[in-house]
Amino acid sequence: MTKVIFCAILIRPGVALPKKGKRRMKVLVVDDDELVGKAIGRILRKVGCEVFHASNGEAALTLVVEKRPDLII
């Protein structure tokens, strides 16, 4: 079976993205589909975010405590 994945992250005008040399936004991506999680992570890295992945709720809770993300998707 072939899966088509489309992922778009829209950023409102005026929202500041992390600048070089400043702390990067930490984002936790939680998805049981590895391909979807990787696609979202790739896009977030391109805009300067530090990305962590979890494939289930239990792993996500562990990463929330360890990494203290700014955003969870």
C-alpha positions as CSV (number, residue, x, y, z in Angstrom):
1,M,0.0,0.0,0.0
2,T,1.3,3.5,-0.9
3,K,0.7,6.3,1.6
4,V,0.5,9.9,0.5
5,I,1.6,12.4,3.2
6,F,0.9,16.1,3.0
7,C,2.1,18.3,5.8
8,A,2.0,22.1,6.0
9,I,2.9,24.3,8.8
10,L,1.6,27.8,8.5
11,I,3.3,30.6,10.4
12,R,1.4,33.8,10.9
13,P,3.1,37.0,9.7
14,G,5.0,38.7,12.4
15,V,5.6,35.5,14.4
16,A,9.3,35.4,15.1
17,L,11.2,32.2,14.2
18,P,14.3,31.2,16.1
19,K,17.4,33.2,15.0
20,K,20.9,31.8,14.6
21,G,22.7,31.9,18.0
22,K,19.5,32.1,20.0
23,R,17.8,29.2,21.8
24,R,15.8,27.1,19.3
25,M,12.2,26.3,19.9
26,K,11.8,22.7,21.2
27,V,9.0,20.8,19.6
28,L,7.7,17.4,20.5
29,V,6.0,15.6,17.7
30,V,3.7,12.7,18.8
31,D,2.4,10.4,16.1
32,D,2.2,6.6,15.8
33,D,2.9,6.8,12.1
34,E,6.7,7.2,11.8
35,L,6.5,8.7,8.3
36,V,4.1,11.4,9.4
37,G,6.3,12.2,12.4
38,K,9.4,12.4,10.3
39,A,7.7,14.6,7.7
40,I,6.6,17.1,10.3
41,G,10.0,17.0,12.0
42,R,11.8,17.7,8.7
43,I,9.6,20.8,8.1
44,L,10.1,22.1,11.7
45,R,13.9,21.7,11.5
46,K,14.0,23.7,8.3
47,V,12.5,26.7,10.2
48,G,15.0,26.3,13.0
49,C,13.3,24.2,15.6
50,E,14.8,21.4,17.7
51,V,12.5,18.4,17.2
52,F,11.9,15.3,19.4
53,H,9.7,12.3,18.4
54,A,7.4,10.0,20.4
55,S,5.3,7.2,18.9
56,N,2.8,7.0,21.8
57,G,1.4,8.8,24.8
58,E,3.7,7.1,27.3
59,A,6.8,8.0,25.4
60,A,5.5,11.5,24.9
61,L,5.0,12.0,28.7
62,T,8.6,10.8,29.3
63,L,10.0,13.3,26.8
64,V,7.9,16.1,28.2
65,V,9.6,15.6,31.6
66,E,13.1,15.2,30.1
67,K,13.1,17.8,27.3
68,R,10.5,20.3,28.5
69,P,9.2,21.2,24.9
70,D,7.8,24.6,24.0
71,L,5.2,23.0,21.7
72,I,3.7,19.6,21.4
73,I,2.1,18.4,18.1
